[in-house]
């Protein structure tokens, strides 16, 4: 039986972002972040002070990971860039598809090994233009290609299984991976087939019990799948196009969800593009730092 819950959370930020994506959180600094990909903007929100900053980036970007107390790494349309947290200065770490003007970065997540799985896709969702890469200590390895809209990158609590989806296909894939490196040890296979369901699988996070929490773009819900791949619960959201969830707060008691306003009308969907927070009772997990190697 699927449990359905109406939205009883709160609107974290009321900005109407064209394509809100890439939410994340750093417990050491109590900092929440996310991106508006289409606007090339990084949003920062201090959960303690409520101080907020919006940073205009030089190109499209979609994901961020902590490196150390002085640096972050940002996934952009031309590669991974270190960001100095004091000055905001960007410096190239490694190029990824920098010579391909068709693509940009999309979904990403850090594995327990410190490896950063990052993805690319066509700026106009060109069929098969995207790929997923493994990056560790500046070494880039292409894992999967011919993907149209890569999403839902996340990992099981033991680090032995990776997940991803092509939203265009709507089948969540699972792949065995080495916990110590984050590299695949076998082929990917279909884990959850949602091609028959309304909307599309977008970003996802795996909680401490192995449940997969997936934002369903076009359906206005956050879905909970158990470790066996069974749909257990649906949380209604006040926007039709949710994009990605992330645990926030030092105790991880809240889950934030970004959304997109693109292709909507404000008079019909006033909450489209806003960022939401809700309580699910899930056992939280936070992404580790990216292992940069230098």
N, C-alpha and C positions, 0 to 999 in steps of 0.2 A: 504494500500500500504506500502510495506517495503522499507525503505530508505537504500541504500547501499553506504558506504563511503570507498574510498581507504585509505590506511595508509598514513597519513600526519604528524605523530608524530615523535618521535625520539627514538633512541636506548639509553636507560638509562645506561645500563652496557652491555659490550660485552663478558662477561664470558660465556662460553658454559656449562651451568649447566645441569647435568644429569636429575634432577627433581627439577626445580625451583618451589617453592610453598610458601604459607603463607605470602604474602606481607602485610605490615602494615605501619602505620605512626603515630608519636607522635608530635602534634603541639607545645607542650611546649618546646621540644628540637630540633624540626625540623629534627628529625631522621627518616629515612626510613629503613625498614628491610625486609628481606625475607630469605628463607632457600633453600639449596640444600639438599633435604631429603636423597638422596642416598649417598651423601658424608658426611653426619652428620655435615654440616657447616651452621653457622648463618652469614649472610651478613648484615653489617650495613653501611649506607651511610648518612652523614650529608648533607642535601639539601642546606644549606647555604655555608659551607666551601668546599664541595665536598670531604671532608676527608672520606676515606673508610677503613673499617676493615673487615677481614674475620676471624671468630672464629671457631676453630675446637671443636666440642662438643664430649662428651664421648659416645653418642649413637644417633640414628636417632631421629630427631625432625622436627616439621612441622609448628608450630604456636607460636606466642608470643603475650602477652598482657601487657599493663602497669598496675602496681599495685599502685605505688606512685612515688615520685621523686627519691627514692633510689632503687626501686625494679621493676623487670619485672617478669612475669611468663611464662615459656616455656612448651609447650606440647611435650612430648617425648614418646618413645616406652614403657617406664615403668611408666609414670605418669606425674604429673605437678611438676615442679621445680621452686623455686624462683631463680632469677639471680640478684646478687648485681651489680648495674650499675657502681659502682666505681671500684670494684675488679674483676668482672666477676665470682665470686664464685657462685656455684650452691648448693642449699639445697632443699631436698625433701619437698614438700608441701603435696602432697597426691599421693599414688600409684594408678595406673589404669592399669589393665591387666599386672602387673609386672611379674606375674608367667606364662604368655602366650608368649612363644618364637616365636610363629607364627605371632603375630600381631605387628603393630607399630601405631603411631599416624598419623592422616591425617588432614582433614579440621577442622577448628574451628573458632568461633567468639564470642565476648562478647555482651550480651544482655543489654538493657538499665538499667536493674535492677542491673547490675554488675555480673550476672551469666555468666559463661564461658561454652558454648556448645562446647565440644570437641569430636572428633571421632577417631575410630580405624579401621584398615583394615589389611588383611593379607599381609605380605611382598611380597608375590607373587600373590596378588589379589585372594586368595583362596575364593571360593564361600561361601557367607554368614558368613564369619569370623569376620566381622566388627560390630561396634555398635556406637551409639551416646549417650553421657553422658551430664548431667547437673551438673556443679560444682559451688557451692556458699559457701563461708566461709569454704572451706575444706570439705564440705559434698557432696559426689558423689551419683548421682541418675541416673541409667540407664534408658534412654528414649525409645530407639529403638534398636533392634538387628537384626541379620540375614541379615545384609547389606554387600554387596561385596565391593563397593567403595563409601563410604560416601563423599558427596561433597555439595557445594552450600549452606552451612549454612549461613543464614542471616535473618534479622528481619524487619518487617514493621516499618515505622517511629513512630507509636503509641505504638509499643512494644506488640501489641495484636496478632500478627501472626508470626509464625516461618516457615522457609522454609528449605528444604534439599532435596537431590537427592541421589539415588543409580545410579552412572554413568553406571553401568552394565545394568540397567533397562531403564534409560533415561526418567523418569517421575518425574518432580519436585513436591514434596509433600508440602502441607500447613497444619499447625496445629494451632488451637487456643491456645494461651498462656496467662497467667496472667501477665500483665505489671509490677506488683510490685515484682514478683518472677522469671519470665522467665520459669515457669513450665507449661506444657501443661494442658489445661482444658477440652480437648476433643480429639477424635481420629484424626489421620492424614488422609488426602484424596488427591487424585491426583488433582493438580492445573494446571500443564502444561504437556502435553504429547508430547515429542519430539522423541519418539522411531522410527518414520518414517524418521527422518532427519539424514543426514550424520554427523559423529562425535559423541561426547558424552558431556553431560553437566558436566562441572567441577566446579571450584570455582565461587562464585558469591558475589555481594554486592548489597544492596538495598539503593537507593539514597533518598534524602529528600522529593521527590514527590511520593515515593513508587514504582518507576520503579526498576526492577531487571536487573542487568547487569551481564551477565554470559559468562565466557570463554568457548568456545566450542572446546574441545580437539579433534584433528584430522581433524577439519574443518578450522582452522586458522582464526577464527573470534571471535569478542566480540559481543554478542547479547544483545539487549535491549528489555525487555518485559515490557509492561505497567502494572499498578496495577490490571488490569482485566485479565492479563495473555496472552495478544496478542503480538505477535512479531512485533515490530515497526521499528527497525533499526538493521543493521549489519555493524560492523566496521571491515574491513579487517586488518589482522595483518601479519607481514613478517615472521611468523613461523607457522607451521602446528599444533603445539601442545601447544597452550596457556593453562595456568592452573588456574590462579586466578587474579582478579582485586582488586585494592584498591585506594581510593582517597589519593592524596599526595599534599603537599604544604599547607602553612598556610591558603590560601583561598580555598583550595580544587579544584583548577582549572585544575589540571592534574589528569589523571587516569593512574596508572601503571598496567602493566600486566606481570606476570611471564610466563615462558615457559619451556618446557622440550626438551632435546636433546636425551634422551634415545631412542633407536631403530631407530636412523636416521644416515645419513652419511653426514659429513661436506661438501663434494663436491656437494651434492644434496640440502642440506638445511643449508646454512652457518649461518643463523640467529637463528637456533634452539637452545634453551637453553638460549638465551639472554633475557634481561629484557627491556620492552618497556614503553614509556609514550606517551599519546595522550590526546587531548582536545576533550571532548564530549559535553560540555555545560550542563551537568547534575548538579542538585543541590546536593552539597556534603554532606556526613555524615561521621563522624569519630566514630570509636568504643570507647565506654567509658572504664574507668579503671575496671579491675577485682576487685570484692569485696572480699578481702582475709579474713577479719575478725580478723586478727592479723598481 
